[in-house]
């Protein structure tokens, strides 16, 4: 189960990152943030199952930051992302 979560979470996060880097998705878009939320929490759960607490913390915070971004978008707050 842990390995399935690891692979799934990693693939989801990497897809979002790749599409963002290719200029196809904005880093503030819902789809980018949702994939990071799913991937981050999935990887955090997998790390916790494997007792890898540092990685669980990293990915849990990754998921929380994505949730925060979604929350800001839902409330109409403009998120400014530096371009260079």
C-alpha positions as CSV (number, residue, x, y, z in Angstrom):
1,X,0.0,0.0,0.0
2,X,2.8,2.4,0.9
3,X,4.5,1.9,-2.4
4,X,1.4,2.5,-4.4
5,X,0.9,5.8,-2.5
6,X,4.5,6.8,-3.1
7,X,4.3,6.2,-6.9
8,X,0.8,7.7,-7.2
9,X,1.7,10.8,-5.2
10,X,5.0,11.3,-7.0
11,X,3.5,11.0,-10.4
12,X,0.7,13.5,-9.6
13,X,3.1,16.1,-8.2
14,X,5.5,15.7,-11.1
15,X,2.7,16.0,-13.7
16,X,1.6,19.3,-12.1
17,X,5.2,20.5,-11.9
18,X,6.0,19.6,-15.5
19,X,2.9,21.2,-16.9
20,X,3.6,24.4,-14.9
21,X,7.2,24.5,-16.1
22,X,6.0,23.9,-19.7
23,X,3.8,27.0,-19.3
24,X,0.6,25.0,-19.7
25,X,-0.7,25.5,-16.1
26,X,-0.3,28.5,-13.8
27,X,1.1,27.7,-10.4
28,X,-1.9,29.5,-8.9
29,X,-4.5,27.5,-11.0
30,X,-6.9,25.2,-9.2
31,X,-5.8,22.1,-11.1
32,X,-2.1,22.7,-10.2
33,X,-3.0,23.3,-6.6
34,X,-5.4,20.3,-6.4
35,X,-2.8,17.9,-7.8
36,X,-0.2,19.2,-5.3
37,X,-2.7,18.8,-2.5
38,X,-3.5,15.2,-3.5
39,X,0.2,14.3,-4.2
40,X,1.5,16.0,-1.1
41,X,-0.9,14.3,1.2
42,X,-0.5,11.0,-0.6
43,X,3.2,11.1,-0.2
44,X,2.9,12.2,3.4
45,X,0.6,9.3,4.2
46,X,3.1,6.9,2.5
47,X,6.0,8.3,4.5
48,X,4.1,8.0,7.7
49,X,3.2,4.4,6.9
50,X,7.0,3.8,6.5
51,X,7.9,5.8,9.6
52,X,9.9,8.3,7.6
53,X,8.9,11.3,9.7
54,X,11.0,14.0,8.0
55,X,9.5,13.1,4.6
56,X,6.0,12.9,6.1
57,X,6.5,16.4,7.5
58,X,7.8,17.8,4.2
59,X,5.0,16.4,2.1
60,X,2.4,17.2,4.7
61,X,3.4,20.8,4.7
62,X,3.4,20.7,0.8
63,X,-0.2,19.5,1.0
64,X,-1.1,22.2,3.5
65,X,0.5,25.0,1.4
66,X,-1.6,23.7,-1.6
67,X,-4.7,23.7,0.6
68,X,-3.9,27.3,1.7
69,X,-3.5,28.3,-2.0
70,X,-6.9,26.8,-2.8
71,X,-8.5,28.5,0.2
72,X,-7.1,31.9,-0.9
73,X,-8.4,31.4,-4.5
74,X,-11.9,30.4,-3.2
75,X,-12.0,33.6,-1.1
76,X,-11.0,35.7,-4.1
77,X,-7.6,36.6,-2.8
78,X,-5.0,37.3,-5.5
79,X,-1.9,35.3,-5.2
80,X,1.1,37.1,-6.6
81,X,3.8,34.7,-8.0
82,X,7.1,36.2,-9.0
83,X,8.0,35.5,-12.6
84,X,11.7,35.9,-12.3
